[in-house]
Amino acid sequence: MLEGVVLTEAVSDEKIVISAATAPSREKIAERNTVVYETRIEPTVIEMIGEKLKAQLFTKFGFMKPKPEEIQLVSIDKYYELYVKISGKYVIDYYRKCAYTVKVESKVQEVILANQKYKPNQPADSPAKDYNVIKLQGEERLTTEVKASLIMDKFGQEVSPKEIPSAPSEKEPEEILAALGVKEIAPDADLEVIRSKILTRPRDINRLVTELFEVDERAVIYTPRFRALYTNVKTGETKAIEFDGVTAQRIQRPRPLPQFLQKPL
């Protein structure tokens, strides 16, 4: 009689018929939208806020502040900071080869399952056992789903959604970007990032049922920023403060990436 399954393992004696490097059998890619947020803050407001903060730029040792009249505004420049938003999923339904090792009594000479005959043998790892085993070759079906939703800066680094303010969008974004000479990112740069994050085909595929790589949201978002440049007339030193063009909040820049890691989208 069958005493129970003592071992289940995936096996792949034959070459996998689907390479892990090939493209998915089905793809659904949404069109990418270009969004330019409206500027909600006037430069005069930036100038007023900067007037209160300018002395802090040139403070030394936490207490040596220059006189306000020594710090002069040089310029206020507007620019757009780029962010990429993308979300998608990868789903694969497939079969993999497997082998089930089943114990049988030592006196059993033959086992018939589904009209297939199996001859018991001593376990290979310990032939002195008081039972024999049969190996059932078969397939197991599995379904895997991976999802991701990303917001990235221009270097492809993930950022918090809090970094992007909410604002109405300009009606003619392409015209605004063209007038400022802003170049859009490569058409598939965002897809390459999300592919590398979620599209990992299992290596033990034997037969494929269905496979889908889907991107349901793609947007390149340009949010307005102001850079106020100040100079210390006494020392000749210049420094800048950056502000969000939607909220007027000061932008605190994180430590920049090393040059060799900066790979713009």
Sequence and secondary structure as in RCSB ss.txt:
>XXXX:A:sequence
MLEGVVLTEAVSDEKIVISAATAPSREKIAERNTVVYETRIEPTVIEMIGEKLKAQLFTKFGFMKPKPEEIQLVS
IDKYYELYVKISGKYVIDYYRKCAYTVKVESKVQEVILANQKYKPNQPADSPAKDYNVIKLQGEERLTTEVKASL
IMDKFGQEVSPKEIPSAPSEKEPEEILAALGVKEIAPDADLEVIRSKILTRPRDINRLVTELFEVDERAVIYTPR
FRALYTNVKTGETKAIEFDGVTAQRIQRPRPLPQFLQKPL
>XXXX:A:secstr
 EEEEEEEEE   S  SS TTS  S EEE   EEEEB   S HHHHHHHHHHHHHHHT BTTTB   GGGEEEEE
EEEEEEEEEEEEEEEEEEEEEEEEEEEEEETT   EEETTEEE  B  TT TT SEEEEEEEEEEEEEEEEEEEE
EE TTS B  GGGS    B S HHHHHHHHT     TTHHHHHHHHHH    TT SEEEEEEEEEEEEEEEEEEE
EEEEEEETTT  EEEEEEETTT  B        GGG    
